[in-house]
Amino acid sequence: MRERTARPLSSADVGDRLRAQFGDDILGVEDEFGHTAVTVAPGRYEELARFLRDDPEFALDFFDFTGGVDLGDQGFQVITHLYSTVHNHHVRMKVPLEHEDPRCRTLSGVYRGAEWHERETWELFGVVFEDHPHLVKLLLPEPFEGHPLRKDFELMSRVAKPWPGAVEGEEEEEEE
């Protein structure tokens, strides 16, 4: 069993170390509520995840989740949260994707737990995870079309359609 170190890495330390390794492909580093959030170029997403898992200073050995965010005209963002059980620090990876045909590499070869999360993100947002071993629907029925968490998804509750009851404008007469 591994022992925890005394102090987790600060966001500034994480940023410095990742920029030294990945250069300009690290698009941003921020502290978000005590967790480091690293924005990475899509082409380096899988490589960054593997580095964060394997490098002893990071040792991010616990995959927590992957999800998506629809940023409207700015595209999509895939967010993956990792945790180190050794050092007790968190890193959230963010990957910006194009609005048209959003794609990024799967992390299922790095973290097996990513498979289900990526399936859910694909199903609900339409983000394709390249080389995913089994990208099929997880939550919605097979005949369902579309991606319901996209901002441009037309919700049935927003579609104006006639009520199957009385004609609009007519009032029912009360019986006496």
Secondary structure, 3 states (H helix, E strand, C coil): CCCCCCCCCCHHHHHHHHHHHHHHHEEEEEEECCEEEEEECHHHHHHHHHHHHHCCCCCCCEEEEEEEEECHHHCEEEEEEEECCCCCCEEEEEEEECCCCCEEECCCCCCCCHHHHHHHHHHHHCCEEECCCCCCCCCCCCCCCCCCCCCCCCCHHHCCCCCCCCCCCCCCCCCC
